[in-house]
Amino acid sequence: MQITDIKVRKLFDEGPMKAIISVTFDGQLAVHDIKVIYAREKYFIVMPSRKNPDDTYRDIVHPINAQFRGMLEDAVIRAYEAALAEAATTKEAESGFETETV
């Protein structure tokens, strides 16, 4: 199974949740709402989950083994970092434009 697309849906400046990501596998299966979290001085991902009646959460979808989880986490965090860099570049470009009154 190959990751064929990663879309950074939303970036957050505040709090431990830094992004919401969608990942497509083999161009056939999309998993939405993967969260990028920054805590304890590192980034990691949290898979989509739902709240149970007892106020606990259960993953809806998750990697079966550590090797695949590592591969997925690395790819998602790289995509997040690329989106951050692109957002910073866009912000710099926008702040560099000054309107001139004639």
Steps between C-alpha positions, in 0.01 A plus 500: 500500500640834393413851608400676180386837639513701820294815543546737789143611565557747782793647695475622860729751674372452854490189718651154455297410188694642207321364192221287360608278211339273240699210352418300187629145457553342157281772349204300632447556872494834686540538875393840631553677831847374589630750754858624537574562869801667660556392860796407717736667253404281201244462222278195466172410332163407645270292286131586446287394794151516640377562850345206683203534738742469796694808377798297378620511140549215256697519175284455191800402289856427607826340384535133591876498558772734618682497165200632306415748777855636483484535123162675519608729784820600317311578178228700676747703708710575190184624323413713803849653508481573125160669549646711783789608279261585216274698736802694630615576145150614403476718811839659423398566140170654605665725760753615241231647274428861571230692324611823343265796487531719193 
